[in-house]
Amino acid sequence: MRRDARTQAIADKTARNSFIVLMIAVASIAIYFGSIARTDVPIALVRLLAPLGMVVHFAADIWLRRI
């Protein structure tokens, strides 16, 4: 599959955006359950991180390709 410079730039930006959103989500979960709630992190909450990353990646990809 061929990639031109624009497609590669879009792929780089979407990966960066999804990584940033995931790191913010992980940090906020760690802060909340580490200092505020003082309980274990529910596994259901951790399972939502992968779909969150995928949704952000695809939404950013669609957004950047339409411009």
N, C-alpha and C positions, 0 to 999 in steps of 0.2 A: 504494500500500500504506500503510495507516494504521499509525502507531506511537503507542502511549501512552507515558506517562512511564516506566513500568517497563521496557518493551521498549527504550527509548532508553538507559536507565541500564545495562541488561545489555549492549547493544552497545558502549557506552563502556567498560565494565569489561573486556570481552573484548578489545577493541582495545588497551587499556592493558596488560593482562596479556601479550598476545602480543608487543607492542613491547618490554616489559621483558625477556622471555625472549630475544628476538632480540638485543637489545643486550648482554645478558650473554654470549650465545653468541659474538657477534662480538668482544667484548672478550677473552674467554678464548682464542679462536683467535688473535687478534692478539698477545696476551701470549705464548702458547706458541710460535708460529712466529716471533715477533719477538725474543724473548730466550732462550728455552730451546733450540728446535730449530735455529735459524739456517738454515732452508731456506725454499724457496718454499711458499706455501700451495697444497695440492692443490685443483684445481678441483672435484673430486668432493665435497670437504668444503664448499665454498662453495655448491654446488648443493643440499646438504641443508638449508640455512638456510630457504629458502622453504617446503618441506614441514613443517619444524619449526614455523614460524610459523602455518601453517594448522592443524596438529594441535592446537597450544596454543589457538588461537582457537576451534576447534570444541569442544574438550574443556571449555574454560572456559564456553562458551555453554551446552552441555548441563548442566554442573554448576550454573550459576546459574539456569537455567530450571526445574530440578527442585526447587529450594528454595522 
